[in-house]
Amino acid sequence: MNFFTYLRCFFALLLFTGSFNAKSQTINLSAVQNNVNTLADNFPQEKIYVQFDKPSYVPGETIWFKAYIMSGLEPSAISKTAYIDFVNAAGKVLKHCISPVLQSAANGSYDLPLETKEEYVYVKAYTRWMLNFDSTFLFRKTLHITQSKPVIRKQTTSASAVTGSGSGTAAVTPSKTNIQFLPEGGNMIEGLENNIAFKATYFDGKPALVKGAVFNNKNEQKADIKTIHDGMGSFKLTPQTGETYTAKWKDNSGNNYETKLPASKESGATIAITLQSKARSFLVQRSENAAANFRKLYIIATMQQHLVYAAGVDLSQTQVTGGAIPVSDLPSGILQITLFDSGWNAIAERITFINNDDYSFEPEVGFSQLGTDKRKQNILVIKTPDSLSANLSVAVTDAGIGIDSSDDIISRLLLTADIKGTVYHPHHYFTNNSDTLQQQLDLVMLTNGWRRINWDEVVHSKYPKLKYQNDAEYLSLSGKVYGPSEQDLKKGAFIFMIIDNPQDTARRTEQTIVDASGNFSSPNIILYDTSKVYYRISGTESFANSSAVNFNGSIPAAKVIAEDTAANAFFADTATENYKQRLAAEEMRLFKMQQGTTLETVTVKTRAKSPMQALDEKYASPLFGGSDAYQFDVANDPFGKSALSVLQYLQGKVPGLNITTGGGAAGAGSVTWRGGTPSFFFNEMPVDLGYLSSVNMSDVAYIKVFRPPFIGAVGGGANGAIAIYSRKGGDVQQTQGKGIPYKVVIGYTAEKEFYSPDYNSFNERNEEQDLRSTLYWAPQVLTTPGNNTVRLKFFNNDFSQSFRVIVEGISTDGRLTRVEKVIE
């Protein structure tokens, strides 16, 4: 039984026994529980993490990526398509990658243009389903582009003054420091002791060391301020009526600041959370003069939108009460604790992280053959526990280019994907489970918001309005026919399609049924790249002229907003940056040399079209195009005009085609091929044999006889087809078929395979200088209990003396892994 399903049964029993005193309220605890369950069932939240092969790139290189998608505690089964956008500093989308999701993961690549002058490329990753909700939770990443010459960075500035407003947020000034003050639960209440957290950052977003004190408007010191960890800390403060508070502090550079704290409220209630090994204890207080709605309160605790704890709080006879939420049986992740007044208005909220050390698995990673010398062979061996199936990605890079420790699969999917705000080096909080580290992580909880649930709507049975349906199916050849009535469609209709895709050497054809609602689908054809899809609808005679077709496809790139281009890229130390710049200069030289050689030696040759090819292109549409047919240039055939009919003209010209002509000028008769009657077309419109027999041969320019089967005919054309094209006067008439409609359909981004040289075999490319800083990239490494060991072979480049191996992945039961090793 799913963990959250078990909890539902537990709370249903608890409510049945009457443990909660909801009495006759219009909104009661049982109703809120049902609403939360409805939210969890119908509006599950997806989150994405994207692994890149390395932290920075050179113009002309390929950015390789692997996206992992989870929903709650498990790999997501919601979406079949992932979208990854690469954006420049001006907000222009450089590449909109569309990738199929297989086993809750997707992979792809983006080739950086050689002429790229950008210092950063910004990445946004999401699913169509995620766009229905708060865009803050989309994946964002900044990639550093190492240019061959150092880029002079412009100093960022802000128009605001140093002194913050009543919101408690100090403004950022050039090269200065910013600080935020955040009361636990959301508000300071007069007369109650409040826990106030703070977060200080330098202008570039890195944590700042600060110290100082808080003074009231009488200049009396009330609290000390001192950074505890990564710019964060906390202090206690009991606001008094008529007092305002200002923090006077200085940063590590000795700069002095003054920042106002948020204004306190005259009355209300607060909640404070204390960490315990197997519980989260809570303390609820109300002010002495609190209104009646603060005397009967409720606590709701949720994880991933699922209810895990609920309790009533009676403050009618006391101002303070406490309790504990058991957490030892909860999964690891963020626990959201919300305090409601008696009218079910959310008045305070606190998040806390539960780490029960149950979220990961550890594969064995090592080498059965190691070669750090020039172009030596390596064999990397990965072995996962034999009790699970896993989907892994492997990156092997030159250790000298450094590593980006800003995020990884564990810290993203367990922590940063569920909170608002930036966490500095979030992986630090998963290096162990010590009390000290848990206290540091609790400061992150106090200084970052979590608003997956809009309680004002949920308690009143209101839910998110969906703008996008999820991509429940892959981007296949599907769509909808508009125009024909339902009665016409019920009589039977087919849509014939030709897929013209630059990735295919030949056009593909497909025929499928149109149902009574006008929908059609060919799920066996998965679309890649941009295709022209030519189509014709067959059914009643009016279909072709009265129908319009819309094809289902992908969505365009998501809207770019300012936060998508925040400069938070990874920068290594000076020595590493210099190493990367030297490598970038050498790679740029090699790229340009290869590009120049290619341009000088490549010669494009074209073959002249035959007269029959030119004739076919002139008359036939894509559906009827191609040379897999018997073709007759009637206009230039001296026997064409002398024939009494099309049937007489074709007699004896096509092996296996049996033609019997009748008497009379019209030459009516019968036609069979393989025991059945072929389909007949005049200017690519279906006609019967009688119409065909009446065509004047002086009007005929071109005839094609298609071998069975012919996809353009109703039912698949098991007996072939005969197509006649007409001319008018002394010139050729533009046929109706030439105007066959088509739509441009965007499918998945064309996949590219990572090139890994094999220096044990001969290849002309092996003669080139090898400057690869990504030595190996394998985005789809799958293991199962019966096949849990993989061996990956790769070769060193011409200069690397040490490797960095990073393995990340997810198991089918939702556990995560990240293994990093440096081999010297």
N, C-alpha and C positions, 0 to 999 in steps of 0.2 A: 504493500500500500504506500502511495506517495506520502511524504512527510506532512505536507499541508492538507492532504485529504484526511489523514489521521486527526489532525488538529480540528478540522471541521466537525468530525464525529464527536470529539471531546467537548467542544463548545456547545454543540447541539444538546448533549446530555446535561451539561452544566446549566444551560438556560432552562431546560425542561424542569430541573429540580428547583428552580426559583431562587438561585443564588443571587440574582440581581434584582434589585427593587426598582423596576421601571414604572410600576403602577399604571396609570391611565394616560401617560404622555403620548402625544401624537407620534413623536419619534422616540423609540425606546431602544434598548441595547440589542434586542433580538433583530429589530429592523436594520440597525446599523451593521450588525454582523452579516445579515443577508446582502446588504448593499456592497459591503467590502468583498464578499464572495463573488458577487456578480461582476464587480470591477476586475477581480483577479481572473475570472473565467473568460470574460469577453474582451478585456483590454490588457492582455499580458504585455510586459515591456521587454523589448529586445535591447541588447547592448553589444557593442562591437569593439574588438581589439584588433589592431593591424600590426603585424610584425613586418619589418623591413630587413633586407639583407644586411644593411649597414647604416651607420648614423649620418653619413654625409656622402655627397656625390660630386662628380666632375662633369661639366658639360660634355655631352656625347655619350655618357654612360646610360645604362638601363637601371631604373629603379624597380626592384623586384619586391613583391609584397604578398602576404598571406593574411586574410581576414578571418577571425573566429567570431562566431555569433552565438550568444547565449540568451536564454529567456528564463529569468529566475535562477534556479539552481542547476538547470540542465541545458545541454546543447539545444539550440532553438530549432524547432520544426515549423516555424511560422512562415519564413521567407525562403523562396527558391532563387532569389536574385539579390546581389549586393552591388552597391554603387560606391565608387571611390573617385573623388574629384581632386585634381591637382590644380591649384590656383596660384597666380602670381601676386605680388604686392599691390598691384593696381586693381585686384579683384577679378581679373580675367581668368576664365576657366581654360587652362591649358590642355587638359585631357579629362574626359568624362568616361571613366572605365566602368563597364557593366559586366559582371562576372556571375556565372552560375554557382549556386551554393550546393556543395556536395558534402554530406556528413557534417553539416553545420559550419562549413568553412568554404572560402573562395580564395582564389589566387589570380594574380595577373602581373602586369608590368607596364611601365611607362618609359619610353625612350626620350631622355632629355635631349633637346636639340643641341647640336654642337655650338650654335651661336648664342646659347643662353647667357645672358648677362646678369641674371637674378642672383641675389645673395641667399634668398630663401625661396623654397617652394612649400606651399601650405596644403595640407591634405585634410579632406573631410570624407568620412566614411559613414554609410547609413544604409538602411533598407527603406523601401517604400512605406512599410508599416510604421517605422520610427518617425516619419515625417508628420504623422497625425498628432504627435505629442510635443513636449517641450524640446525645442531645438538645442537647448543647452547640453542635452545628454548625447548628442551625436559625437562620434569620435573625431578628434582634431589633433593634428600633429604638424610641427614645423620641421622641415628638413633643410639642413644647411648645404648650400652649394659652394664648394671650394673652387674658387677661381685661380688661374695660374698666377695672377697678381693680386695682392691683398686688396680687399674692398674697404674704402674709407667709410666708416659708419657714421651716420648723422645722429646727433644727440637728440633724444626725444624730449619733448617739453609738454607742459600743460599750462592752460590759461588760468587755472585756479590758484588761489592764494594758499599759503601754508596752513592757516588756521582752518580746521574742518568745520562743517556745519553741524546742526543738531542731530544728523543721522549718525554721527560718530565716526565718519570716515574723513581722514585728513586728505587734502589734495596733494597731488604729485607735482613737484617743481623740478626744474632741470637739475639732474644729478643728485636729487634729494631723496628723502625717505618718506614712505607712506605708512600709516598705522590705522587699524580698525579696532574698535571696541565693541564687543558683542556679548550682551547679557545672556546667561544661560536661560533657555526657554523662550527668549525673544524680547522680553521687556524687564526694565527695572521697576520695582514697586516700592513706593515710599513706606518706610517702617519695617520692611523685610530685608534680611540679609540676602544679598544677591551675589552670585558668582559671576564675575566679569572676565571674559577671556579677551585676549588681544592678539593681533597678528601684524607684524611689521615687515615691510619689504622695501628693498632699494628700488630705484627707478626702473631697473631691468627685470624686476619680479623676483629676484633672489632674496632669501630671508635676511633680515637685518638684526644686528645686535643692538638692543636699546635698553635704557634704564632711566628711571625718573620717579615721579610721584603724582598722586591725584590730590587736588586741592578743591575746597568748596569756594563759594563766592565771597567768603570771609577770609580767604587765603589761609585756611586751616588745612594742614595735611591730613588726609583720610586713608591713604593706601600707598604702598610702594609698587613700582613697576619694574620688572626685571625679566629679561628673556630667559626662558627655560630651555626651549629646543626649537631650532630652525625659525627664529623670529616670533615664536609663540610663547604665551605665558598666561597667567590668570591671577586674580586677586579678589578679595571679598570687600564688599561695600554695602552699607546700609543707608540708603538715601533718606533724607529728612525733608519734611515739608518746607517749601520756600527756598531750598538750596539747589544750586546748579553746580556742575563739577567740570573741572578742566584738568587735563593731564599735561604736566610740564616734563619734557623728556629730551634726551639727546641720543643720537645714533653713535656708532662706533668711530665716526670721523670727527666727533665733537660738535656737530651741528645741533643747535637748540631749536625745539619746536614747542608749540602749544596746540592742543587739540581738545575740543569740547567732547564730553561724553554724551551719549544719547540722553534725552530728557526722560525723567522717571514719571510713572503714572501715579495718581493720587491713591488709587485702590486697585485691587485685583488679586490674582493668585499666581504662584510660581511653582515650578517643579525643578528639583535638583536630583541628579543621578550620581551614585557612587559605585565604583567598580569593585566587585567581589569575585572570587575565583569561580563560583558556580551560580552567581546571580548578579542582577543589577538592582541595588536597593534604591528606592525613591523616597523623597521627602516632599510633601505637598504642603504649602502654606498659603494662607489668605490674610489679607490685611484686616485689622479689627473692624474697620468701617465698611467692609465689603458688602455689596448688595446681595439680595437673596439668591441670585443666580450663581453666586460663588460659594454657596454653602452646601450644595449637592453637586458633586463633580463626578466625572468619569475619566478613566485612563484606558486608552486603547494602544496596544503595541502591535506593530505589523512588521513583517519581513517580506520583501518582494511583493507587496500589496496583499499578502495573506495575513489574516488575523492570527496572532500567536498568544495574545494575553488580553484580558479585559477585566476591569474591576470598577466597582462603585466606590466613591470617596465621600464620606460623611463628615463635613466640617460645620455642622449646625451647632455643635456644642463645644467645639475646639477650633483653634486657629491653625493647628499643624497635625499632620498624621503621616505615617510612613508605611512602607511595605517592601516587598522584594519580588522581582520577576525571575523565575528560574530560567537559566540559559544553558545549562550543561547538555541538554538534549536538543538544543537548537542547532541548525547548520551554521557554518561561519558566514558572516556577512553583516550588513548594517541593519540594526534594529531601530525602528522609528517609534518613539513614545510620544503620544499626543494627549494633552490634558484638555477636557471639554467642560464647559459650564453646564448647568442643569438644562439649558435650552439647546444643547449639542452644538454650541459655537466653540471652535478651537481657540483656546486662549494661550496655550504654551506648547512648545514642541522641543524635543531633544532627540538627537541621534547618538547612538553608541555602537561601537563595533564589537561583535562577538567573534572571538577567535578560538575555536575548538579544535584547531589543528587537524581538520578532516577534509581539507579542500584540495590536497595535492597528491601526486604520486611521483615516484622517483625512478626513472629509467637508468640503467647502467650505460654509460657513454665512455668509450675508450677506443684505442687503435690496435688492430691486429698487425698493421704494417705502418710504419711512420718514416717519412722522409722530408726533412726540412731543408735539404739542399736544393739547388736549382733543378726544377722540373722533375723532382722525385715523386714516386707514386706513394699514395696514402690510402689506407683502407680504414674507414671509420665504422665502428660497430656499435649499434644501439640495441639494447635489450630491455623491453618493457616487462612489468610483472605479468606472469602467465595467466592471471585471473581477469584481465581486462582487455578491451579493444581500445586502441588509441589512434588519433589523427595528429601527426606531428609535422613540423617544419624544421629544416636544418639550414643554418647559415654558417659557412666557414670563411673567415676573412683574415686579412693581414692584421695581426694584433697591433701593429704600429699606428693604425688609423684611429685607435681609441674606441670607446663604447659610450652609447647614450644610456645613462641610468635613470632617465627621467620617468620611465614607465616600462612595464612589461606585462605579460599576459595575466599574471596573478594579481598584481596591484591594480591593473585596469579593470578586470572583470569582477573583482571582489570589492574594490574601493572607489576609484576615481570615476568609474562609469555611473555611479549612483549618487554622486554629490555635485554640488555647484561650487565652483571655485577651483583654484590651482593648488595642487599639493606638490611640494618640493620633494623630489626623490621619494616617491611613494613606496618603492620596493623596500626601502629601509625598514618599514613597519612589518615586513614579513620575513626578516632575517632570523628572528627567533620569537619566542612567546614569553619573554621575561616580563616581570611586573613593570620595570622601568620603561620598556618599549611600549607596553600597553597604556601607560600613563601618557607617554608622548603621543600615541595614536589618539587618545581621548582629547588631547588639545586640538587635533585635526577635526574631530567631531564637533567640538565647541566652536570652531572658527569657520565651518563650512555649512552651507544650507542643504537641505534635502526636502524637495517638494514634489515627489512623484504623485502624491495624492492630494487632490483639491477637496478638502473636507467640506467646504461650504456646499459643494455640489453633491458629493457622495452621500452625505447624511440626508439629503432631500431627494435621493433616487435620481440624480442627474448625472449623466456620464458623458465622456468626451464625444464630440461629433467627429465622425471619421470623414476625412477628405479623400483618403487613399485606401483602397482595398489592398490587402497584402498580396504579394506575388506568390500565390499558392501553387502555381504551376510555372514551369520553365518557359522562357520566351520561345514558344513554338509558333507554327504557322496557324494562327487562329484569328477570328474576328467576327464581324456581324454584317449581314446583308440588310440594307434598308430599301424600302420601296414596295416590293411585292406584298400583297395582303397575306394574312395568316392562312386563308383558304387556298391561295395559290401555292404557298409553301407546303401545305399539307399534301398537295398533289405530288410532291416530290421535286427536289431541286438539287443540282450538283454545282459545285464551283471547281473550275479547272484553273490551275495555277502553274506558272513557270517562274522559277526562282533564279534570278540572274545575280549571282554573287561573285565578287572579284576573287574570293578565296577558292572558288571551285573552278576546275578546268573545263567543266561542261555544265550546261544548264540542267537544273533538276526540274522535273514535272511532278505534280501532285494533283490528285482528284479526291474530293471528299464531299460528304453529304451536308446539305444545309437543312437544319432542323426547322420545326414549325415556328420557332421564335426568331429565325434568321441567323442563328449562331452556327459556326462551323469551326472545326479544330482538326489539325493533323499533328497530334502530340509526338509522333515519331520524328518529325523534322524540327530540330533545334536550330534556331537562327543565330548566325555569327556575322559580325560586321554589318555593313549597310547593304541591303539587298533591294533590287527592283523586283517587285512581284507583279507579274502580268496576270490578269484573271479574266475569265469569262464564265457567266452564270448560264446554266442550261436547265430548262424546265418547260414552262409555257412559253409561247412565242414572244410574250411581252417582257420577259425577264431581262433580256440583254439591254433593252432600251429604257427600262424603268427602274433599274436597280443601281444602288450605290453601295460600295463596300468600304468598311473601315477595318483595318487590321490592328489587332492588339500589339502593343510594343512596349518598349522601356519608357522610363520617364526622363526628362531632361535633367541637367545638373541642378542640384539644390541651390537656392538663392544664397549668394555670398553676402555675409554680414561682416561688420568690422572686426569682431572677435576672431573670425577665421584667419585673419592675417596678423595676429598678435605675434610679435617677434620673441619667441621663446625657444629658439632652436638650440640644439646642443653645440657648445663650443668646447673644444678640448684645451689642454694647457698649451702654452706657447710652443714648447718643443714639438708637440703632436701637430699643432697647426702648421708649423714650418715644414714638418715632414710631409703633410698632406699637400701643401702648396707646391713643394718640389715634385711630388708625384703627379699632381694635377698638370704642371707645366710639361712634364715628360709625356703624359697621356695625351695632352692636347697636341703636342708635336706629332705623336704617332697617329692620332685620329686624322689630322690634316694630311699627313703623308699618305695614309691609306685612301682617304677620300680623293686626293689628287690622282693617285695611281688608277683608281677605279674609273674616274672620269676620262682619263686618257686612253684606257684600253678597251672600254666597253663600246661595241659597235652594234647598233640596232638594225636588224635586217627584217624587211617585210616581204611576204610572198604575194605576188599579184593574184587577184581574184579571177577565177574562171568565169566565162560568160554566164554559165548556169548559176554560179554563186551570186553574181551580181543581179541576175534576174530574180532569184529567190529573195534576196534582201529587198529588192524593189517592190515585190508584191506581197510576200508572206509576212504575217505578224510573228512575234516570238513563239506563240502557241503552235503555229503551223510551220515554223522555220526549221532549217536544218536539211541535211541531204539524205536522211534515212527514208527515202521515198523514190519512186520512179518519177522523173521530171521531164516535162515536154514543153519546149519553146514553140508553141502553136503559131505565134505571130510570124515567126521566121521559117516555118515548115511549109513547103510548097503544097503538101497534101492537106494542110489544115483547113483551108477554105473549101476544098472540094469534098470534104466529108459531110455527110448529111446530118450527123449528130455527134455528140461527144462519145456516145457508146460505140458508134461505128468507127470513129477515129481511134479508140482505144483497143478495138478488137485485135487480138494477137500480139499486142505490144507489151503486155504484163504477164509473166508466167504465173499460172495458178488462178488468174482472174478470168472467170467464165462469163462471157457476155453473149446474150441472145437478143438480136434486134428483131422487132416486129415490122409489120408492113406500114406503109404510109411515110410521108415526109418527115414526120416527127421521129420516126425510128424507135418507138416505144418498144420495150422488151424487158429482159430481166438480167440481173447481175448477182453473181455469187462468188464468194471467196472463203475457202475453208468450210464449206457447207452452210454459210450464212450470207446475209446481205450486208455489204459495206454501208457505212454512213456517207451521205452526200452533202457537199457544201458548195454554195455559190457565193463568191466573195466572203468566204468564211462564215456565212450564215447557213444554218441547217435547212435543207430543202428535201423534197421527196423525189423519187425517180421520175415521176411525171413531169415535174418542173425541169429536171435535168435534161430530159429528152426534148424539151421545147427550146432550149438555148440555141441561138443562131451561131454557128461556128465562126462566122465573120466577126463576131463580137468577142471571141475568146482569145486571150493573149497567152495564158499559161495554165498548165494542168499539173497537179501533183497527185500521185496515187500512193497512199501510205500503207506500208505493210502492217498486217495485224501484229499486235494490237495498236490502236491509235488513241492516246490519252485524251485527245481533244473531243472525242465523241462521247455521247451519253452512254454510261455503263462501261466505259473503258475501251470501246471500239474493238471488240474481240475479232471482228471480221474486216478490219482495216477501214479506209476511208478514201474518197475521191473528192478533191478540192479543185474547183474551176475558178479562174480569175478572168474578169472581163476587161475589155478596152472600149474606148469610145472615140468615134471619128478616127482621125489619123494618129491620135496620141493615146497613151496609156492612162486609164482612169485610176485615180487614187482609190484603192479598195477600201471598203468599210473595215476590213480586218486590219489594215495598216494602223488604224486608230484605236487598236485594242487598249483598254485602260490599264494603268498600272499604278501602284503605290510604292513609295519608298518606305521600307520598314527597317528600323534599327534593331539589330539583335545584339548578342553578346560581343564584347570586344574580342577581336581575334587573339587567340592565345599564341604565346611565343615560348619556345623552349630554351632553357638556360644552356648556353654552350660551355661544355667542359672538355678541354682538349685531352686527347689520349696520346701521350708521347711514346707509347709502346708501339704505335703503328704509324705508317707514313701518311702524311697529310700536308698539302702545300701550306696550309695555315700555320703549321708547326714551325715554319721558317721565320715567321714574324716574331718580333719582340713581344714577350709576355709581361704585360704590366697590370694584370688583373689584381685588384685589391679584394674582390669577392672571388674566392677560389672555388667555392661550391655553394649551390643553392638548390635545395630540394623541398618544394612546398607541399608535396603529397607523399608523406611517408606513413603508411598505414600498417598497423599491427593488430593481430588477433590472438586469442589464447593459444591457438594451434600454430601460429606463425608469428612469434613475438620477437624475433631477432632479425635485424636488417644489416646489411653490409653495403657501404657506400664508398665507391672508389673515386678519387680525384687526384690531380697532380698539382704540385707547387708551381709558382710562377718563377720569374727570373731573379727575384730579389728578396722575397719574404723569408725571414729567419724564424718567425714564430707565428702561430695561428691562434685565432680565437674561434672557438666552436660554441654556438648557441643553439640549443634544442628547446623548442617550445611546442605546446600542444594541449589537447583536451581528450579525455576519455569519454566513452559513451555514457557513463554515469555522472558526468559533469565535473570530474576532478581535473585539476590543471597541473601543468609542469613547466618548469624552466630550469635548464641546466646550462651553466656557462663554464667553459674550461679554456685556459690559455696553455698552449703547447709550445715549448721552446726547444 
